[in-house]
Amino acid sequence: MINRRSFGKALGVGAGAAAVGLAGPASAADAAAVPATTPAPGPATRTNPATRTAAHTTFPRIKQIKAGVLDVGYAELGPAHGPVVICLHGWPYDIHSYVDVAPLLAERGYRVIVPYLRGHGTTRFLSDRTFRNAQQSAIAVDVIALMDALKIHRAVLAGFDWGSRTADIVAALRPERCKALVSVSGYLVTDREANLKPLAPKAELAWWYQYYFSTERGRLAMEDKTLRHDLTRLVWDTVSPTWDFDDATFERTAAALDNPDYAAIVVHNYRWRLSLADGERRYDGLEKLLAARPTIGVPTITLDAERDPFTAPGGGTSYRDRFTGPYEHRTLAGIGHNVPQEAPAAFAQAVVDADRL
């Protein structure tokens, strides 16, 4: 574990300015979806989340706050002095992945923060000169900077895809800032050395866009609004084969992908993972720590989505040794990649239960 002073110095994070705007009241429509008490499941539980129509389409208002190298856009629901949950989205998604989860948690008394990651939505870089870096440690630094700016010392972190990876890193390197963890797909800290080795052909097929973005052709596609729209829609369709979302649901997220830095951030992220792009030297120390695959000792619930093509076989056994604290694993039957939006009640319950471990 790296200590607070060294971490802050290595990352250059600091407090930001005051937030703008007020969050509106949360709806009670979904409160019943998360029961007051739930029997604690065993170490490997298979659940079948109830299918229901999404109750929410938007957040009441988006706030902005300067944090680290960013002006971060974020949604906030729930009581101002409640225990904090930070929900982190993935690619190609945005904060709307939590549009039903956040009200469920707010009704339980949580202060819920849902930020746009760098390159998404209303989040902007403060300087045109800042390198559009999307290596894993840089995004984790953004979360610490946001917590500092909002004066949040400790929070439950919950995420999927890029969000899981980011939450895992904060939990591993700054456990004093992470009260508990919900991580879809388990331990997602990127191992660049392992990424140099080929996977089974079927697994490689699921990652087609990663290799596409490694080419100039793929970069140009990300920069073209129409091609970007159609490519990300294709990813939604293929990685969530049982999710019956409508066009309007996708379009709400697609608007967040028109951020001027989106293409650069996405392309750099996937090229960096394959060692085809460099990161920044100031993050070298953190990446060295992450290359050692540090364990996570905070209370954790991991979620596997049964219909997600990226879900590792074995019911969580492939990463079980990375979690050394109180721990539960759950498999969500019939659910695809975008777990919080496809199964909001199950995701929210995992947050509540992780906080109680």
N, C-alpha and C positions, 0 to 999 in steps of 0.2 A: 504494500500500500504506500502511496506517495502522500506526504503530509500536505496540509492546506497551503502553507506558505510556498512550498516548492511548486505545487500544482499551479497556484495563481501566478507565480513568477514565470513559469514556463509558458503559460498560456496568455498572459497579459490581460486577464479579465478584471473587470471592475464594475462598480455600480453605475446604473444609468439614470436617466432623467425620470421625472414623474410621468405616470401613465395618463393617457388622454381618453375621455369617454367613460360611460357608466354601463355596467352590465344590467340588462333588464331582468325581471323575475323569471325564474325557471318554471316550466309547466309541470303540473302534477300528474299529467296524463299517463306517464310511464312508471309512476312510483310503485305501483303494485307489481311490476315486473321483477323487482328485486325484493325478495322476502326479507322480513326483519331478521330471521335466523335461518341458517341452513346447516344441516348436519355436515360435519367435516368429512370430505371425501378421503379415500385412501390415497396412497402415494401415486397410483396410476389409475385415474378414474375416467371412464368413457361417459360422456354426457351427450344428450340429444336436445339442443336448445329449441324451445318452442318457436315455431314460425309465427311472425306477426307483421302487420303492416307498420312501416316506419311512421312515427308520430310527429317528427319534426323535420323541417327542411332547411332551416337556417339558424344561425346564432343571433341573439338579440342585437349585438353590436360588436365591432372589432376595435380593440384598443391598440395603441402603439407605445413602445417604450424603447429607449436607447439602452442597449446592452452589449458590451464588448465592441465588436466591429460592426454591429448591426443595429438597425431600427426595426425591432421585432413587432410584427402584427400577431395578436393573439385574442382568442375568445376567453371570457371568464364568466363562470356561473357559480352560484352558491354563496353562502355567507362569507363575508370578508374575513372573519376570524376563525373560520372552520379549518380543520386539518386539510392540508393541501394535497391534491393529486395533479400531477402533470402528465397529460396524455400526448404522446408523440406519434405522428403519422408516418407513413412510408411512401414509397414510389410505386406507381404514379397516382398518388392520392394527395389529400390535403386535410385540413381540419374537419371537413364534413364527415370524415370517417367516424367522428365522435359526436355527431349531431344528436344522436339518441342516447349515447352513453353519458354524456355530460349532465343532462337533466336528471337522469336516474341517480347519479352520484350526488348532485346538488340537493336533491330531495332527501338524501341520507345525511345531509349536514356538511358535505365536503365543499371546500373551495376548489373548483376545477379550472385549471389553466390549460388551454389547448393552443400552442403556438404554431404558426407557420414556420417550417424549417427554412434555412437559408435558401434563396432562390425560388421560394414559393409565395404565392399570395401577396400580401402587403408588406412582407419582410424585405428590407432593402439594406444594402451595404452603405455604411456612412461615407465611404470614400470610393471614388472611381479607381483609385490606385491600388486598392486591396485585391490581392490575388483571389480569384473565384475558386477557392479551394473546397473540395467536398470530401477530403479524406476523413476517416471515421473519428479521429481524435478532435478534429476541428469542430465537427458538429456537436460532439459531447461538450466541448468548451462553451459552445453557444448556450447550452442548457444551464451550465453553472453560471454563466454571465447573466442569463435571464433571471435565475433565482436570486443572484446578488442584487440585481436592479430592482426586483420586486420585494427585496428584503425577506426572502423565504429561506430559512436556514435548512429546513428538512422537508422532504415531500415523498409521497408514494409516487414512483415512476412507473408508467404503463405504456407499452408501445407494441407496434408490429412493424416488420420489415425494417426500413432505416430506423424507425423509432425504437424497435427492440434492441438493435445494435447500440444505439446511442444510450438507452437506459442501462443496458448491460455494462457499458464502459463506465458510466458514472457510478453505478453500484459497485463495480470492481475496484476502481481507483479512488473514489471519494465516498466510501460507505457511510460516513457521518452525515452526508447530505441526502441519503436515500433511506427512508424509513422502511419501505418494502418495495417489492418489484413484481410486476406482471409482464412476462416476456413471451410473446407469441413466437413459436418456432424455437424456443429455448435459448441456447447460448450462441449468439450470432457475431461475436467479435471476429473480425476479419483476420485470417491468417494468410498473408500474401505469399508466403513460401508454399503453403499447401495449395494455394490457388494456381500455382504453376503446373500442377499435375492434372492430367485429364480425368474427367469423371466418366461414369457409364454413359453410353450414347443417349439414353432416354433422359437422363439428368441434364446433359449438355443441351438437348433440344429445348428444355424449359427455359434455359438461359439465353435464348437466341438473341435477344435485344442487347445483352451485355457485349456480345461479339460484334453486333451491328454498330454499336456506339464506338467500338474500337477503330472503326474505319472513318475516313473523311465523308463517305456517303451517309453514314449514320449521323454524323455531326450535322450535316446539312439538313437531314430530315428533322432533327430536333429543332433546328432554327426556323423551319418552315411551319407556319401556324397550322395549315391544313394537314400536312403530313404528321405533325406532332399530335394533333387532335385524333387522327385516325389510328395512329400507332398506339397511343395510350388507351384508346377505347378497345383495341384488339387485346391488349394485355388484360384489361378488366374482364373481358369476355372469357379469356382462356384460363385465367388463374382462379376465377370464381364461377365454375361451371353450373352451380346450382342456385346462384343468386339471381333472382328475377327483378333486377333493378330497371327503372324506366330511363328514358333519354334525359329527362330533366335532372335526375340524380347525377348522372355523369356530367352533364353540362355545368352544374354548380361547381364541381371540382375542376373541370376543364378550364374555367375562368382563372383559377389560381395558377395554372400552368403557363399563363401568358406573362408571368414575371419576366422582366428583361434579362435576368441572370439565369433563368431556368435551364436553358440549353447548356450553358457553360458548366453549371453545377452538376447536372445529370451526367454529362459526358465525362467530366473529370472524375466523378465518383466511380463510375464503372471502369474507366481506364486505370485509375489508381489501384483498384482492387487486383487487376491483372498485371500490375507492375509496368504498365505502358505509359504512365504519367507519374511525375514526381509530386510529392507533397511539399510542405514547407519545413525548413530545417528547425524552426522553433518547436515543432511537434515531434521531433525525432526521439526525444527522451520518453514521451508518452507512448509512441509507437513501439519502442523497444520493450516497454513494460507490457504492452498488449500482445506482442509477439510471443511472450512467455505464457500466454493463455491463463491469466490470473483467475483465481477462483472468486466466487461471489458468495459472501457470507450473510447478506441481509435476507430477511424472510422473503421467499419467492414462490410464486405460482407460475408454472410454465404451461402454455396452451399450444396444442397441436391441432391444426385444422385438417380434418380427414380428407377433404377434396382439394387441398392446396397442393399443387405439383411440387412445391419446394419443401414440404414436410418430410423430415428425415424418417426413414423406417425405424422400427424398434420401440415405438411408444415412449420416446424420450430417453431411452437408454444410452444413446450416442453422446449425450451431453450431461448426463446425471452427475458425473464426478466433478463438474465445474461448479456445482451449487453445494455449499458446505453448511449452510444454515437451515432453519426451518423451511420445509419444502413440500410442495404438492405438484403433481402433474395431472393435467386433464386433456383428454382428446375430445374435440367437438365433432360429433358425427354429422356428416352432410354439409359441412361448412367449408368455404374456400378461403382464399388468401386474406381478404379484407375483413378480418374477424370482428372488429368492433362495430362495423356497419352491418355486417351480415347477422351477427348474433350479439346485439347490444346488451341484452339482459345477462347473458352468460359472461360477457366481458366485464360488465359492471360488478357482477357478483364476485368475480375473481379478484377485483380490486379490493372490495370490502373484506373478503376472506383473507387475502394476503396481509392486509393491515392488521388482522387479528392473530396471525400466526405467532 
